[in-house]
Amino acid sequence: MARHSLVVAVVTALLAVGCLAAGALAVVRAVQDSAERVTVTVTEEGTHRERRGGRRSRHWAQVRHVEVVAEDGTTGRLDSDDLAVGDTAEVWRRDGELSLADPSGVGLGEAVLAGGLAVTALALGAVGIGSARRATRLRRTDVESAPRILLALDRAKLAAEPDRRQPGRVLRLPLRVVESTDPRIPVDSTEDLVVSPQTAPIDLTTVVPDRWEGRVLHRGALMKVVALRTRPDDPWWVSDL
């Protein structure tokens, strides 16, 4: 279990670094992808309809535009109330699109992408730190001295929910805490123990034990790691709750 937590910590740390690098690269590319200044000549005037206004005041509006040609022969269109046929103007061109204002810099798309990647990196970093702390704690924990809990199988709930126990598949055993020396795991709280009949150290294919003794090795924000056994002379079995 400690080795598994360490692997999770390393993998999530690498993913977090990758997200941060991707976000930074998106911002750098947006900054470096600057627009060029070009001179255009107005060749034609016209109008078109487009949606304008906020969410509540959204409406169709008639917008004036001009068709222009640049010195290198490329053409385009600009929204303008002032330019007339024959006028020349210096405008900005980026990725073939013309605009009167400089579009260089970080746009909304790049900002959203970078922000999303940063949040993802923070989340992965939190998981990685938690896994690393769990791995360290599991290596140092003395099972016998860890807080003790006693769990009882809720057979009524197990029988009422057939999907919890299907042949050849994992079992989701509903357990209720009947004794606890850990204040963070109160008596009468419920836990689900997910086990696979193929890997379980005890035979769960015929009878599921009613009582499970446990030691709380680690309790994080997302999961609890416990050592379990069904009889005092059985070896401890480490699992998540």
Secondary structure by P-SEA (a helix, b strand, c coil): caaaaaaaaaaaaaaaaaaaaaaaaaaaaaaabbbbbbbbbbcccbbbbbbbccccbbbbbbbbbbbbccccccccccccccccccbbbbbbbccccccccccccccaaaaaaaaaaaaaaaaaaaaaaaaaaaaaaaaaccccccbbbbbbbaaaaaaacccccccccccbbbbbbcccccccccccbbbbbbbbccccccccccccccbbbbbbccccccbbbbbbbcccccccccccc
